[in-house]
């Protein structure tokens, strides 16, 4: 997909997807690459940009929020080979009014929201690279699982829910209503790999009946789902019964206990580490909730408890509903063991 705008003076602006193939061939006098630190296969794209601009002696500009250090953008800032590049470091201080759009009130609100997540503040507001040792999924692992021709052999896109699909489909449904969002994730098993095919984030206050109705419609259109794992921690077992009464097949409820959450999060990390889980890069906006799949997978934090177990959580002001919907969908690929049962016996 590309957008072209022509001006009366003969100049043209083209908006192109982040792909080396779209850059090679045309002649550019200036090329601007946005969010370059979040672009999959960034080195291939950068090589294509250099050779293309070399033909016109054109100007190159790029910008990004700092993300992972294994990137061309990071090298531009820190490696000797790029010392001839001009650099501008813009933090929240420079973006305050009247020089930028930020007001002091907004900054203070953001500071409160990031109080439990100093690494995010450092990255988003101070524009500095940060390695959050408390994040369950590291930045380099998250970006490594973005499906591209180079990484997976082919690119994937999220499916349109109006289209018909059949195959080994599994789903995870994380339920929320007032403060948290209900999120549905659907994955497809293809040759032993698990591909994220669909993600639906419902508006806040969406009734559970509407969520169930949507899932029923999707199941019928896509020829059934092999298994659906549903978070029933905050709503109780009745939600699973309602889904079964609505003729949604293969539904299994999951209680989000500490051991179960650790089990699901560990499976997600292992599927990513071994190259078995892949997803397309995409951004979304639902009401005031705006984010990307990479940011949502990076939101979950962990701490070790005294007994050696792991407690997973997310900072105040953020949402981990996408993270757990994806984890539930992948958890649907394995059998769910019984929860350990502990009782007290009188002596």
C-alpha positions in Angstrom: 0.0 0.0 0.0 1.3 3.5 -0.8 -0.1 7.0 -0.8 1.1 9.6 -3.3 0.5 13.4 -3.0 1.3 15.7 -6.0 2.0 19.4 -5.7 1.5 22.2 -8.3 5.3 22.9 -8.3 5.9 19.3 -9.6 7.2 17.8 -6.4 5.7 14.6 -5.0 5.4 13.0 -1.5 5.0 9.2 -1.3 4.1 7.3 1.8 5.5 3.7 1.6 5.4 0.7 3.9 8.6 -0.3 5.7 9.9 -2.7 3.1 13.2 -2.8 1.2 11.3 -3.7 -2.0 9.3 -0.5 -2.0 12.3 1.7 -1.6 14.4 0.2 -4.4 13.8 1.6 -7.8 12.2 5.1 -7.3 14.3 8.2 -7.2 14.1 10.2 -3.9 15.6 13.6 -3.1 14.7 13.1 0.6 13.7 10.1 2.5 12.2 10.1 6.0 12.0 6.9 8.0 9.8 7.0 11.1 10.0 4.7 14.1 13.1 3.1 12.7 14.0 1.4 16.0 10.8 -0.6 15.8 11.0 -1.7 12.1 11.5 -5.4 11.4 14.5 -6.2 9.2 15.8 -2.7 9.7 19.2 -3.5 8.3 17.8 -4.6 4.9 15.7 -1.5 4.7 18.6 0.7 5.6 20.8 -0.9 3.0 18.1 -0.3 0.4 17.8 3.3 1.5 21.5 4.0 1.2 21.8 2.6 -2.4 18.6 4.4 -3.5 19.7 7.8 -2.2 23.2 7.2 -3.5 21.8 7.6 -7.0 20.4 11.1 -6.3 22.8 12.3 -3.5 19.6 12.7 -1.5 19.1 13.5 2.1 18.2 10.9 4.8 16.2 11.6 8.0 15.0 9.1 10.6 13.4 9.3 14.0 12.3 6.8 16.6 11.5 6.1 20.2 14.5 4.2 21.7 13.7 0.5 21.8 16.2 -2.4 21.4 19.9 -2.0 21.1 20.3 -4.6 18.4 19.2 -2.1 15.7 20.5 0.2 13.0 19.0 3.2 14.9 21.0 2.4 18.0 24.2 2.1 15.9 23.6 5.5 14.4 23.8 7.0 17.9 26.7 5.0 19.3 29.0 3.5 16.6 31.9 5.2 15.0 30.8 4.4 11.5 27.9 6.9 12.0 29.8 9.7 13.7 29.2 11.9 10.6 25.4 11.8 11.1 23.7 14.9 12.6 21.7 13.9 15.7 18.9 15.6 17.7 17.9 14.3 21.1 14.4 15.5 22.1 13.1 14.8 25.6 9.8 15.9 27.2 11.4 19.1 28.4 11.9 20.3 24.8 8.3 19.2 23.9 6.7 21.5 26.5 4.5 24.3 25.3 5.1 26.7 23.5 7.8 24.7 21.7 5.8 21.5 21.6 2.4 20.0 22.3 3.0 18.9 25.9 1.5 20.8 28.8 2.9 20.6 32.4 -0.4 19.0 33.5 -0.1 16.2 31.0 3.5 15.6 32.0 2.6 15.3 35.7 -0.2 12.8 34.8 2.3 10.8 32.8 4.8 10.9 35.6 2.2 9.4 38.0 1.3 6.7 35.5 5.0 5.8 35.0 5.8 5.9 38.7 6.0 2.1 38.9 7.7 1.7 35.5 10.8 4.0 35.4 12.2 2.2 32.4 9.1 3.2 30.3 9.5 6.8 31.5 13.1 6.7 30.5 12.3 5.3 27.1 9.1 7.3 26.2 9.8 10.6 27.9 13.6 10.9 28.3 14.2 9.3 24.9 16.9 7.0 26.3 17.5 3.3 25.8 16.6 1.2 28.7 16.8 -2.5 29.5 14.1 -3.4 31.9 15.4 -6.3 33.9 11.9 -6.7 35.4 10.2 -7.3 32.1 9.1 -10.8 31.4 9.8 -10.6 27.7 12.9 -8.8 26.6 12.8 -6.3 23.8 15.1 -8.3 21.5 13.0 -11.4 21.9 9.8 -9.5 21.1 11.1 -8.0 17.9 12.7 -11.2 16.8 9.3 -12.9 16.6 7.8 -10.4 14.1 7.0 -12.4 11.0 8.8 -11.1 7.9 10.2 -12.7 4.8 13.7 -12.7 6.4 12.6 -14.2 9.8 9.8 -16.6 8.9 10.1 -16.9 5.1 6.9 -15.0 4.5 4.9 -12.1 5.9 1.6 -12.4 7.6 -1.2 -10.0 8.3 -4.1 -10.0 10.7 -7.2 -11.6 9.2 -10.4 -9.7 8.4 -13.2 -11.2 10.6 -15.6 -11.0 7.7 -13.5 -13.5 5.7 -13.8 -17.2 5.9 -11.0 -19.3 7.2 -10.5 -23.0 8.1 -7.7 -24.7 9.8 -6.1 -25.5 13.1 -7.4 -22.4 15.0 -7.1 -21.8 18.7 -8.2 -18.9 20.8 -7.6 -17.1 24.0 -10.1 -14.7 25.6 -9.1 -12.4 28.4 -12.2 -10.8 29.9 -12.5 -7.3 31.3 -15.2 -4.6 31.4 -14.8 -1.5 33.4 -11.0 -0.9 33.9 -9.7 -3.7 31.8 -10.5 -4.6 28.2 -11.8 -7.9 26.9 -9.4 -9.2 24.3 -9.7 -12.1 21.9 -6.6 -13.6 20.3 -6.7 -16.3 17.6 -3.7 -18.3 16.4 -3.3 -20.8 13.6 -1.0 -23.8 13.7 1.0 -24.0 10.4 3.6 -26.7 10.0 4.4 -26.8 13.7 4.5 -23.0 14.2 1.9 -20.8 15.8 0.8 -17.6 13.9 -1.2 -14.8 15.4 -4.0 -14.4 12.9 -6.5 -12.2 14.7 -6.7 -9.8 17.7 -9.9 -8.1 18.8 -9.9 -5.5 21.6 -13.4 -4.7 22.8 -14.4 -1.2 24.0 -14.6 -0.7 27.7 -18.1 -1.4 29.1 -18.8 -4.0 26.3 -21.3 -6.5 27.8 -20.1 -10.0 28.1 -23.1 -11.1 26.1 -21.8 -9.0 23.1 -18.3 -10.6 23.5 -19.9 -14.0 23.5 -22.1 -13.2 20.5 -19.0 -12.0 18.5 -17.1 -15.1 19.4 -20.0 -17.3 18.3 -20.2 -15.5 15.0 -16.5 -15.8 14.4 -16.5 -19.5 15.3 -19.3 -20.3 12.8 -17.7 -18.2 10.1 -14.3 -19.8 10.5 -15.6 -23.4 10.7 -15.0 -23.9 14.4 -12.1 -23.4 16.9 -10.2 -26.4 18.2 -10.0 -25.0 21.7 -10.8 -21.7 23.4 -9.2 -20.9 26.8 -11.1 -18.3 28.7 -10.0 -16.3 31.8 -12.8 -16.7 34.3 -10.9 -15.3 37.3 -12.9 -12.1 37.7 -16.3 -13.3 36.4 -16.7 -16.9 37.7 -17.5 -20.2 36.0 -20.9 -19.0 34.8 -19.2 -17.3 31.8 -18.0 -20.7 30.5 -21.5 -22.1 30.9 -23.0 -19.1 29.1 -20.6 -19.7 26.2 -21.5 -23.4 26.0 -25.2 -22.6 26.2 -24.6 -20.3 23.2 -23.2 -23.3 21.3 -19.6 -22.2 21.4 -17.6 -25.4 21.2 -14.4 -26.5 23.0 -14.5 -23.9 25.7 -12.3 -24.3 28.8 -12.1 -21.9 31.7 -8.8 -20.9 33.3 -8.4 -19.5 36.8 -5.5 -17.0 36.9 -3.7 -18.3 40.0 0.0 -17.5 40.5 1.1 -21.0 39.4 -1.2 -20.9 36.3 -0.1 -17.5 35.2 3.5 -18.5 35.6 2.8 -21.6 33.5 1.1 -19.6 30.7 3.7 -16.9 30.7 6.6 -19.5 30.6 5.0 -21.2 27.6 4.7 -17.9 25.8 8.3 -17.1 26.4 9.4 -20.6 25.4 7.4 -20.5 22.1 9.0 -17.2 21.3 12.5 -18.3 22.3 12.4 -21.4 20.1 10.9 -19.7 17.1 7.5 -21.3 17.3 5.3 -18.2 17.8 5.1 -15.4 15.1 3.0 -12.3 14.7 2.7 -9.3 12.3 3.7 -5.9 13.6 0.7 -3.7 14.0 -0.6 -0.8 16.0 -4.1 -0.2 17.3 -6.4 2.4 18.8 -9.5 1.6 20.8 -11.0 4.7 22.3 -8.2 6.4 24.3 -6.2 3.1 24.3 -3.5 3.3 21.7 -0.5 1.0 21.5 1.3 -1.7 19.4 1.6 -5.4 19.7 5.3 -5.1 20.6 4.6 -2.6 23.5 1.8 -4.9 24.8 4.0 -7.9 24.9 6.6 -5.9 26.8 4.3 -4.6 29.5 4.3 -7.6 31.8 6.7 -7.4 34.8 7.8 -10.1 37.3 9.2 -10.5 40.8 10.5 -13.5 42.7 8.6 -14.3 45.8 10.2 -15.7 49.0 9.2 -19.3 48.1 10.9 -19.0 44.7 7.8 -18.7 42.6 7.1 -15.8 40.3 4.5 -13.0 40.6 3.5 -11.4 37.3 2.0 -7.9 37.1 1.8 -4.8 35.1 2.4 -1.1 36.1 -0.4 1.1 37.2 -2.0 2.9 34.3 -1.1 0.2 31.7 -3.0 -2.8 30.4 -1.9 -6.4 30.1 -5.1 -7.8 28.5 -3.4 -8.3 25.1 -0.5 -10.1 26.7 -2.8 -12.6 28.5 -5.1 -13.1 25.6 -2.1 -14.1 23.5 -0.8 -16.3 26.3 -4.2 -18.0 26.7 -4.3 -18.7 22.9 -0.9 -20.3 23.1 -1.9 -22.2 26.2 -4.7 -23.7 24.2 -2.0 -25.6 22.3 -1.3 -27.8 25.3 -3.2 -29.9 27.8 -4.0 -28.1 31.0 -2.8 -30.0 34.1 -4.8 -30.0 37.2 -4.1 -27.3 39.8 -2.3 -28.6 42.8 -4.7 -29.2 45.7 -3.6 -28.5 49.2 -5.6 -29.5 52.3 -5.1 -29.5 56.1 -5.6 -32.8 57.8 -6.2 -32.9 61.6 -3.7 -35.1 63.5 
